[in-house]
Amino acid sequence: MELGPNIFLLDKMKTSKNILSAFFFLKELNGFSTSKGDEKSFLFYPTAFIFFEFLTILYLKIYKRYNVFYELNEVRKHASSYEAPMSFGKVLYSLRKIVYKIVFISNQPMLRMYNGLVCISTEIEKYGRRFNKNTLRIPILTDPDIEIATSGEKYFTEGDFNIGFSGSIHPMKEDLDNFIAVIKELKNQGYSVSFNLCGSIFKTYKQDFLKLCDLREELNYYGFLNGPEMSTFLSQQNLLVLPRGYTLQNKYGFSTKLSDYLTHRKMVLVTDISDNRLYIKEGINGFIVPPNNKKLMYEKIEYIIQNFGELEKIVIPNAINTVKSDFNYKLFGKPLRNFLKTKANT
């Protein structure tokens, strides 16, 4: 099925997480790509089904001798699902964490088998080069010229300074507990603020988070929103935040929400984690504070609230320029095409 010009979805086969169905999917993929031309390169997106990765290397790379590249978008042994420390009180969790790390650490040398790695951040690029010297860094991309569709729904509190967050609501990864404490303190100090969130909630946090929203009037959860509703949500906030704390996953990752936030022409406040400082310049196109620092986070939001009108005139035009100069997908088409034609493999 053709989704758009030269964009196809293989919808003939129903796949499941077993080796046989994965093999037939790769055969179908090979047959489809052969029908489109003789020159082929494959970019593999990581999956939790690691046997699929082995089959991809064996079938497409070794047997068919095609170029196969890998999108290294995270260091999976540091996944947020296993951030909590091991303890004797959590035996099952601790065993799962050990198994998880062993599996993905043992899987890392396979990165050498790919023709190259596409990396999302400088830290991941450094990490990937330990296994494969042929890397290309492509940051979080967006379309600065996209027409943003919105609806008539309301996702803010009238008369308040509205602070928004979208995406996976994960307490440790996003350091949300500390950020909510900052919002509570702002409220206690007499500021009319609302913290509005949307997105999926990390399953072990869901019950506690929803209960907290019921108790705190300044917290508003709007559920999982589709495209136009998400844009409506983002467009209605005064400030969009990425309060991520320091974790190994966050050190290597790079939140795609940053480019999405900037595309909606909003002021952003981020923590100094991963590549944020490469793109966000304090007081110029956004605001940046150290991770896990409630005091400085409080002071920065207080400063933004008190000077919002003046800051908005300066920061938002520069933020729009950042989207156009650093995150515009059109800038990376040619480098990616050239990269996917390379034969390097060391």
C-alpha positions in Angstrom: 0.0 0.0 0.0 1.4 3.4 -1.0 1.0 5.9 1.8 2.6 8.8 -0.2 5.1 9.5 -3.0 7.6 6.6 -2.7 6.4 5.7 0.8 5.0 2.2 1.1 3.5 -0.1 3.8 3.8 -3.8 3.5 0.3 -4.9 4.5 0.0 -8.3 2.9 1.4 -10.2 5.8 0.4 -10.5 9.4 3.6 -10.6 11.5 4.1 -11.9 15.0 7.0 -12.2 17.3 8.4 -15.5 16.2 11.3 -16.4 14.0 9.3 -18.0 11.2 7.1 -15.0 10.6 10.1 -12.7 10.8 11.8 -14.7 8.2 8.8 -14.6 5.8 8.5 -10.8 6.4 12.1 -10.3 5.3 11.5 -12.4 2.2 8.5 -10.3 1.4 10.5 -7.2 2.0 13.3 -8.4 -0.3 10.8 -9.3 -3.0 9.1 -5.9 -2.7 12.3 -3.9 -2.8 13.5 -6.0 -5.8 10.4 -4.9 -7.7 11.3 -1.3 -7.2 14.8 -1.4 -8.5 18.3 -3.0 -8.4 20.0 -0.7 -6.0 19.0 -1.4 -2.4 19.9 -0.3 1.1 18.0 -1.1 4.3 17.8 1.0 7.4 16.8 -1.2 10.4 14.9 0.4 13.3 15.6 -1.4 16.6 13.0 -3.8 18.1 12.7 -5.7 21.3 12.5 -8.8 19.2 16.3 -9.3 19.0 16.0 -12.4 16.9 14.6 -10.3 14.1 17.9 -8.3 14.2 19.9 -11.5 13.8 17.8 -12.7 10.9 18.1 -9.3 9.2 21.9 -9.5 9.3 21.9 -13.2 8.2 19.4 -12.9 5.4 19.8 -9.4 4.0 23.4 -8.6 4.8 25.2 -11.9 4.6 23.0 -14.0 2.3 21.7 -11.3 0.0 24.8 -9.0 0.4 22.8 -5.8 0.6 23.7 -2.7 2.5 22.0 -2.8 5.9 22.2 0.2 8.3 21.0 0.5 11.8 19.2 3.4 13.5 20.9 3.7 16.9 18.4 5.9 18.7 19.0 4.7 22.2 21.4 2.6 24.3 18.9 -0.1 25.2 20.7 -1.5 28.2 19.9 1.8 29.9 16.1 1.7 29.0 13.9 3.7 31.3 11.8 0.6 32.2 14.8 -0.5 34.3 16.0 2.7 35.9 15.2 1.8 39.5 18.1 0.2 41.4 18.1 -3.5 42.2 17.1 -4.6 45.7 16.4 -7.7 47.7 12.9 -6.3 48.2 12.2 -6.4 44.5 13.5 -9.8 43.5 11.5 -10.3 40.3 12.3 -6.8 39.1 16.0 -7.2 39.9 16.2 -10.5 38.0 14.4 -9.0 35.0 16.9 -6.1 35.0 19.9 -8.4 35.1 18.5 -10.5 32.2 17.6 -7.4 30.3 21.1 -5.9 30.6 22.8 -9.2 29.8 20.8 -9.7 26.6 21.4 -6.2 25.3 25.1 -6.0 26.3 25.7 -9.3 24.5 23.9 -8.0 21.5 26.0 -4.8 21.2 28.9 -6.3 19.2 26.4 -7.0 16.4 26.5 -3.2 15.6 29.8 -4.0 13.8 28.0 -6.0 11.3 26.0 -3.1 9.9 27.2 -0.9 7.0 26.7 2.1 9.3 24.8 3.6 12.2 22.4 6.6 12.1 22.6 8.3 15.5 20.3 10.9 17.0 22.7 12.6 19.5 26.4 13.3 19.9 26.6 10.9 22.9 25.0 8.1 21.0 27.3 8.8 18.1 30.4 8.5 20.4 29.0 5.3 21.9 28.2 3.8 18.4 31.7 4.6 17.1 33.1 2.1 19.7 31.5 -0.6 17.5 31.2 0.9 14.1 33.2 3.9 12.8 30.8 4.7 10.0 28.2 6.8 11.7 25.9 9.7 10.7 24.2 12.0 13.2 20.8 13.2 12.3 19.1 15.2 15.1 15.4 15.5 16.0 13.7 16.5 12.8 10.5 18.4 12.0 8.9 20.4 9.2 9.1 24.1 9.9 6.6 24.9 7.1 3.9 22.5 8.2 0.4 23.9 8.5 -0.5 23.2 12.1 -4.1 22.0 12.4 -6.0 22.8 15.6 -9.5 22.3 17.0 -11.8 24.2 19.3 -11.1 22.1 22.4 -9.7 23.8 25.5 -6.6 22.4 27.2 -5.6 25.3 29.6 -6.9 27.1 32.6 -8.2 30.7 32.1 -6.3 33.3 33.9 -3.3 31.0 34.8 0.2 30.8 33.5 -0.1 27.5 31.7 2.8 25.2 31.5 2.6 22.2 29.2 4.1 18.8 28.8 3.4 16.2 26.1 4.6 12.6 25.6 5.2 9.6 27.8 4.5 10.5 31.4 7.2 8.6 33.1 8.2 9.7 36.7 11.9 8.8 36.6 12.7 9.5 33.0 11.1 12.9 33.0 11.8 13.8 36.7 8.1 14.7 37.0 7.8 14.3 40.8 10.4 17.0 41.3 8.8 19.2 38.7 5.4 18.8 40.2 6.9 19.9 43.5 8.2 23.0 41.8 4.7 23.8 40.5 3.3 23.2 44.0 5.8 25.7 45.4 4.9 28.3 42.8 1.3 27.9 43.7 2.1 28.2 47.4 4.0 31.5 46.7 0.9 33.0 45.1 1.5 32.4 41.4 -1.5 31.3 39.4 0.0 28.4 37.5 -1.4 25.2 35.9 0.7 22.2 34.8 -1.1 20.6 31.9 -0.1 17.1 30.6 -1.1 14.8 27.8 0.2 11.5 26.6 0.4 7.9 27.7 1.2 7.2 31.4 3.9 4.7 32.4 1.8 1.8 33.7 3.3 1.4 37.2 2.8 5.2 37.8 -0.7 5.6 36.4 -2.8 5.1 39.5 -0.6 7.3 41.7 -0.5 10.0 39.0 -4.2 10.2 38.4 -4.8 10.3 42.1 -2.3 13.2 42.4 -4.2 15.0 39.7 -7.4 14.7 41.6 -5.8 16.1 44.7 -3.9 19.0 43.1 -6.1 21.5 41.2 -3.0 22.9 39.4 -2.4 19.5 37.7 -4.5 18.7 34.6 -4.2 15.5 32.6 -5.9 15.5 29.2 -5.3 11.9 28.1 -3.7 10.7 25.0 -4.3 13.2 22.2 -4.3 12.7 18.4 -2.5 15.0 15.9 -4.8 18.0 15.7 -5.7 17.8 19.4 -2.0 17.6 20.4 -1.3 20.7 18.3 -4.2 22.4 20.0 -2.8 21.5 23.4 0.7 22.7 22.6 -0.5 25.9 21.0 -2.5 26.9 24.1 0.4 26.7 26.6 2.4 29.7 27.7 5.5 27.6 28.3 6.5 24.0 27.2 8.8 22.0 29.4 11.2 19.1 29.2 12.2 18.6 32.8 14.2 15.4 32.3 16.6 14.4 35.1 20.0 12.8 34.7 19.7 9.1 33.8 21.9 7.1 31.5 19.1 6.8 29.1 18.6 10.6 29.0 22.3 11.2 28.7 22.4 9.2 25.4 18.9 10.0 24.1 17.5 13.2 22.6 13.9 14.1 23.1 12.0 14.5 19.8 9.5 16.7 21.8 12.0 19.6 21.6 11.7 20.1 17.9 7.9 19.5 18.1 7.6 22.2 20.9 9.6 24.7 18.9 7.6 24.0 15.7 4.5 25.2 17.6 6.2 28.6 18.2 6.3 28.4 21.9 8.9 29.2 24.6 10.6 26.1 25.9 12.4 25.3 29.2 14.7 22.2 29.1 17.3 20.7 31.4 20.9 20.5 30.4 20.9 16.9 29.4 22.0 15.2 26.1 22.3 17.6 23.2 19.9 20.3 24.5 22.7 22.8 25.1 23.8 22.4 21.5 20.6 23.9 20.3 19.0 25.9 23.2 20.8 29.1 24.2 19.7 30.5 27.5 17.4 33.5 27.1 17.9 33.6 23.3 15.8 30.8 21.8 14.7 29.1 25.1 15.7 28.5 28.6 17.9 25.8 30.1 18.7 24.7 33.7 20.7 21.9 35.3 18.9 18.6 35.7 17.5 17.5 39.1 17.7 21.0 40.5 14.3 22.1 42.0 15.7 25.5 43.3 17.0 26.7 39.9 13.9 25.3 38.1 11.7 27.3 40.4 13.8 30.5 40.0 13.7 30.1 36.2 10.0 29.7 35.9 9.4 32.6 38.3 11.7 34.7 36.1 9.8 33.7 32.9 6.4 34.4 34.5 7.5 37.9 35.7 9.0 38.8 32.4 6.8 36.8 30.0 5.7 39.6 27.7 9.2 40.9 27.0 10.8 37.5 26.7 8.2 36.2 24.3 9.0 38.9 21.7 12.7 38.0 21.8 12.7 34.2 22.3 10.0 32.9 20.0 11.4 34.4 16.7 14.8 32.9 17.6 13.2 29.6 18.4 11.6 29.6 14.9 15.0 30.2 13.3 16.4 27.3 15.3 13.8 25.0 13.8 14.6 26.2 10.3 18.4 26.0 10.7 18.9 22.9 12.8 15.9 20.6 12.7 14.5 21.1 9.2 14.2 17.6 7.7 15.0 19.0 4.2 18.5 19.7 5.3 19.3 16.0 5.9 17.8 14.3 2.9 21.0 14.4 0.7 23.4 13.5 3.5 21.2 10.5 4.4 20.9 9.3 0.8 24.7 9.5 0.4 25.3 7.7 3.6 23.0 4.8 2.7 25.0 4.3 -0.4 28.3 3.7 1.4 30.0 0.4 1.7 32.0 1.1 4.9 31.7 -1.4 7.7 34.2 -0.8 10.4 
